[in-house]
């Protein structure tokens, strides 16, 4: 009976963790360049003194879905999408370089080019700074040109180039902050072959229908495991009642 209770209890706990991951995918269904997390369950033996005679359910993230989201044409000058394979280099909150496919770029109050969630975009020598300008243009190869204030339309000045990399997927991992890094911790070199589509955004790769189906399935699984815990309690009460009989 204790085995039944332990399996149901651990299963319910891990189901809640899986539901949290699935809810995170759903919450980011409209986030540009978001990569959905995959989930799976498996049985794990409980090791300790003696033989592993107990098992528990474990939810884990075996991998990340690296498939590309659909490209949406926005017409906005600072919206860019990676054309095919590749990543933008950004400065993570810890100050190190990381990679993303989020291309809803903007210029913050300090003139730094950032992603939509405020991460500085890396150029040839660090974060890209945009001086005051009439217009900012981004070429397909990532070159950034500006028309300085008060200059004619044909007076363009190149200021920097967005660093883009192309790393094999088996060498990448997604962190808890949603950013991608190399597994070996090294910084990838810029790849001139990576090209952009300007005036467009890559959407999230979350399949909303599948995520909704998973949410319903996980909810029903949790309810079943709670019922199993209740059944274990009833069995325990019945056993105790029989033992008290004279």
N, C-alpha and C positions, 0 to 999 in steps of 0.2 A: 504493500500500500504506500509505503514511504517513497518507493521508486516512482510510482504513478504520480504522486503529488509533486515530487521534485522535477520530473520531466514536464508536467503541465505548467508548473511555476516558471521554470527556466524558459520554456517555450513562449509563455505569455510575455515575459520580460523582453526576449529577443524580438518578438513580433512588434512590440512597441518601438524598438530601435529601428527595425526595418520600415515601419510606418513613418517614423520621423525622416528617414532618408528619402522615402517616396514623396512625402509632403514637401521636402526641400526641392525635389525635382519639379513638382507641380508649381511651387511658388516662383520658380525661375523659368517657367515656360515662355515668358516674353522677354527674358534677359538676353541681349545680343551676345552671341558667341558662347553661350553656356553649354557645358558638357555634362550630360546626365550621368549619375552614378548607378551602377548595376548592383543588384543584391542577390544573395542566395542563402539558403539554410542548409546546415548539415549537422549530423550527430557527432558529439565529441565525448569520449570517455573521461570520467573523473579519476585522475591519477592521485594516488596517495599510498598509505600503508596497505599492503596486500594487493590483491588483484583489482583492476578497475571494473567493479561490478555495477557502477552507476553511469548513466549517460545524461547529457543535457543537450538541448537545442542551441545552436549558435548561428547568429546572423552575421554575415560578413560581406564586405565589398570586394569581390574578386577582381574587378577591373572597372575601367571607365569607358563609356561609349565615346570613342573618338570620331564618330561619323560627323559629317558636316551638316549644319543646319541650312535651311533654304535661304537664298540671297534675295533680299527685298530692296528694290530700288526706291530710294528716298529723295534723291535730287539735292540733298544737303551737301555743301562743299566739303565739310569735315567728316562726313560719313565714308568709311572705307571698309572693304571686305577683302580678305585674302582670296586670291583666285587660285583654287586648287589647294595643294599642300603648303603648309608653312604656318608661322606664328609671328605675332608682334612681340618685340621685347619690351617689357615694362619694368618699372622699379617697384618691387613688392614693399609692403609696409615695413619690413625689417631692413630695407635699404639694399637688399640683394636683387639681382636680375632674375626675372621669371618670365613666363610666356603666356600669351592669351590670344584669342581670336576675336576679342571684343573690339569693334571698330567705331563705336559712336564717340568720336573724339571731340574734345572741346578745349578752349583756352581758359585757364583759371585766372584769378585776379592778379597773380604774379607773372602772367605771360607764359606759363608752362603748359605745354601740350599734354593733356591727360586723356585717359579713357573716361567713359561715362561714370564710372565709380571712383574717379579721382586719382588713379594711379598714373604717375608720370610715364610718358612714352619715351623710350630710349632712342638716341640718335647715334651719330658717329663717335661722340665723346661724352656720353651721359644723357640726362634728360634734355629734351628739346625745348629751348626758349624761343618764343615768337615775339619779336619786337612789334610795336604799334604799326598797323598796316591798314591800307584800304581794303585789301583782299588777300586771302591765303589760298594757295592752290597746292594740291598734292598730286603728283604724277603717278602713273601706274608702277613705276619702279621705287616709289616711296620718297622721291625727292620733293622737298617742300620749298616753294617759291612764294614770295610776297611782293605786293605792290606797295612800296613805302607811302606814307602819308604825303599827299600833295603831288605825287608823281603821275606821269601820263600812264595810260592803260598798258602801253607796250614796255614800260620800265619795270621789269621783274628782276628780283634779286634772289638767288638761291641761298638759303640759310642753313639747311641741314638735310639729312635723309633718314627716314625711319628705319631703324634696325629691324630686319626680318630674318628669321632663321628657318631652317628645314631640318628637323631632327627625326630619325626613325622612331616610330611610335613605341617600339619595344624598349626604347631608352628613356621614355618619359613616364612621369607619374604626376597625378593630381594631388595637391595638398588640400588641407582642410579649409584654406582660404579661397579655394576655387581656382588657384593659379597652377600652371603646369611648370615643372622643373625637370632637369635631367636627373636620373637616378644616381649618377655618380657625383652630383653636386657641381660639376664643371659648367662653365659658361659657354654656350654655343657660339660659333663664329657666324657672322652675317653671311647670308646667301643672296647674291645678286640675282639669282634665277627666280626668286619668289616675286610674284607680281600682285598688284592690287586692282580691284575694281572700285573706281571712285563714284561717289554719289549713291552708294549702296551699303546695306548692312547685312551681315550674316546673322540669322536668327538662332534661337536655341534649338538644340537637336532633341529636345524632350518630345516624346509622342504623348500628347495629352490624353488620348483615348486609352492607350495602354496603361498610363499612370493612374487613371481613374479606375480602371478594372482592377489593378493591383491594390489600390486603396480599399475597394470593396472586399476583395479576397482577404486582405490582411485583417480587416475589421471582423470578418466572419471567423477567421482563424483564431483571433484573440477571444472572441465570445465562446468558441468551442473549448479553448483551453481553460477559461474561467469555469465553464460547466464541469470540466474534468476535475478541477480542484474542489468544486462543490461535491461532486460524486465521491471523491476520495474522503472528504469530511464525513459524508453520510455513511460510507463503509466503515470508517473508523468508529463512528458513534454506535453503529450496529454491532460491531465486534466487541466494543466495551460493554454494551448492554448484555450481550450473551455471556461475557465473562463474569458479570455481576449476578447472574442467575444462580440460585441455590438448588 
